[in-house]
Amino acid sequence: MFENILGQDMPKKFIKKALENNKISHAYIFEGPKGIMKKEFAIEFSEILLKQNPLNSPDFTIVRPDKNSFKISQVRELIKDIYIKPYKEKKIYIIEDAHKMTVQAQNSFLKTLEEPPSYAIIILLCENINLLLDTIKSRCESIKFRPLKIDIIRDFLIDEKNINEKEASMLASFSSGIIKRAIDLYESKDFNNVRTGIEKFLDVILSKKVLNILVLTKYLENNKDDISEILDLTISYFRDMMFMKEGIYKQIINVDRIDFIDDCSYKFSRKALMKAVSIIEDSKLKLNSNCNFNLTMETMLLNLKEVIK
């Protein structure tokens, strides 16, 4: 039972106990980050309850928001459908992105959650439970899905995707404990291109040539939409250099670029590396405060040049 779901011991234990004791709630909230297998868990739970593949069952429905939110008209249609009796014993509804329900939609759904027909089971998938009304939360059993441990994701990538250990470790470290993110990064050409760009970026910074450094502003401007990821990845390289200098190899994220990191680490003092991270973090804050993009990037690059010994 739930063998295809990585980790999530507490949700598994909670649902298994409910099944064993025949104490299934009429409504659940599955809370956790996107891509953490909440939906897969909910589908398998539905298979168990319906005793068949729910995708082929008229008693199983997945409801999705209309673009950016659930409209009240969607919820009214859902309520109408809930009160139509099932073909067999139960009807199950999985509501994706339930946190996108408007306040009006949530209020419209309250009575159904409070007094649902005996055959109905409603599972709300939610990234942020704080966006749901307290009255909604009080009518549901809440189950929290947590990010996975890095080694679980790494082993999955090695065993199931045949990825070598160094790359699997790197992807797991960047995944934030979310298996789908690790897989998406592995399949993304953009991610690898960004990392290659960052290594060229660092080479230019190390050259200390002002003209080349100013040219980098154009590169950053051309990749403005990905600037947050670029800056975060750049920070990861500087932090890896610090771990390399300290001999803390297990903490290195970009393990598949270990030779590059080792070579660069000799060109920075420990103090310079700490300062470099601080400069980039400060630049991120300025961008989040809507400071001028080009000016912020030029200042960051010139400040980085100054910290190199």
Helices and strands as residue ranges (DSSP letters): H 9-20, E 27-31, H 38-50, G 54-56, E 60-63, H 72-82, E 91-95, G 98-100, H 103-114, E 120-126, G 129-131, H 134-137, E 141-144, H 150-161, H 165-174, H 179-187, H 189-207, H 210-222, G 224-226, H 227-246, G 249-251, G 255-257, H 258-265, H 270-288, H 293-307
